[in-house]
Amino acid sequence: MRRAACPGSFDPITNGHLDIIVRASRLFDEVVVAVSINKSKVNLFTVDERMDLIREAVGAHPAAPTNVIVESSHGLLVDFCRVHGIQSIVKGLRAVSDFDYELQMAQMNNSLAGVETLFMSTNPQYAFLSSSLVKEVARYGGDVSGLVPDVVLKGLRDRSGL
């Protein structure tokens, strides 16, 4: 079975993330969305909330892939991959600046565990999109509909101050 990980903090998941996950689901038998736990980072949503939002967003997508599972991850991604029998990592790239950092990570992951990284170019309509930007725009009352799945939009509106 060909398994791939799509890692990230997903705080919150955006339509750009969702696009990469759905596209990866067409290439692999199973895609594991690895939601990172970073205790030094202040997140808007808890890891359980982020996982639920991802599950709901994937399930509501018009393509609704059934081969996507969502797990939490802490520590090294290659250790997560080893434990889950994952041979590949799929990462979306928005710009050249993403490539510089992601290439170093890909080379390190391959060096540590032989895990291959595949880069997918982001759909141009999402090239500017990041979770941080979505949170900032939402915090100031801007319209982020069309940038995040509907379930995330509701979650953002339910948060105090957003």
N, C-alpha and C positions, 0 to 999 in steps of 0.2 A: 504494500500500500504506500503510495506517495503522499507524504504528509508535509505540510508547510506551516510555519508560524508567521503570524502577522503581529509583531509586537508594538507596544506603545502604551502611553498612559491613558489616552482616550478620555481626557477630562475637559470637555465631553467629546464623544465621537462626532465627527463632522461628516458631511456628505462626501468630502474628499476621502476620508478614511473608508467610508462605506463602499465607495467606488472601487478602491483597491482590494478590499476584502472580497467583494462579489466577483471581480475579475479574477482574483487568485483562485476562487472556488471553482472556476471553469477549467483551471489548469492542473489542479491537484485533487486526489481522492478525498482528502480531508484538510481543512484549514483550521488551525487552532489560533484563535485570537488571544494573545498573551497579554493580559492587562497588568501592567507593572505596578508593583507596590513600592513606593519610595517614601519612607517615613520622614525624610528630611524635606520633602516637598509638601506644600499646603495645597490640597486639592479642593475643588468646589464640591465634587461628588465623592462619596466613599467608594472603595473598590467594589463593594457589592452593588451599589447603585450604578456604577459605570458598567459592570458586567450585565446587569439587567437591561440597561439602556441599549447596549450593543445587541443583546439577544432580541429585544423588541424591534430594533431598527432593522436588523437582518431579516427577521420574520415578516416585517411589513414591506420590505423591498419588493418591487414588481417581479424581480427574478426569484426572490425568496429561496436562496440556496439552502439545501438540507444537509450539506456536508460541512457546515461551519459550527465549531464548538467554541465556547468561551471559557477560559481558565485564568486564574490569577497567577502572577509570576513575581518572584523576588529573587534577588541575587543575579548571577550571570545568566544571560539568555542561553548560552551554550549548555549550561547545566539543565535548564528547563527543557531544551531540545533533547538532550540525552535521556532524561527521565521519561519523556513522552514519545520517544522513538521518532523524532522529527529530523529530517535530513536537510531541509531548506528553510530559509528565512525570506520572506517577501517584504520589501520596503518600497514605499512610494517616494518618488523624487519630484519636488516642485521646481527646483532651480539648481543651478550649478553649485551654489553655496551648500545645498543639501548633500550633493555628491561628494564634496571634499571630506566631510565628516563621516558620511555613511560608508565610503570606500575604506577608510581606516578601520571602522568597526567590522566591516565584512572581512577584511584581511585578518584582523585579530581573531574573529570567530572561526575562520577557516584554520588558522594556525593552532588555535586551542583545541578544536574538536573536529575539524574536517567538515564543518557545516557550511554549505554553500548559501550565498545570498544572491537573490535575484532582485534587480531593480526594475520597477514599473514607472514609466513616466505618468505623472498625474494628468487627469483630464484637464485641458486648458481652462475650463470654467471654474476649476477649484485650485488653480496654481497659486493663488494668493492666500489661501485659506489655512488657518491654524486654529487649534483649540484656544490658545491664548488670545488671539485676535477676536474670536467669537465671544469669549467671556468679557473682554473689554468693551466691545460694542454693545453687548447685552446689558452690561452694568450701567452704561450711560443712556439706556433706553433706545438704542438703535435697533433696527429691524434685522434680525438674523434668520428670518424664515427664508427658506431656499438654500441656506448654508448648512443647516443641520436637519436631521430627520425630525418629523413631527413630535415624536416622543421626547426628544431632547429639548425641543422648543418649549414643550409643556413643562419639563423639568426645570429649565432656566427661568421660566415665568413663575414657577412655584417657589423658587429660592428667594429669600428675603433680600431686598436690595437689587434684584435683577428684574 
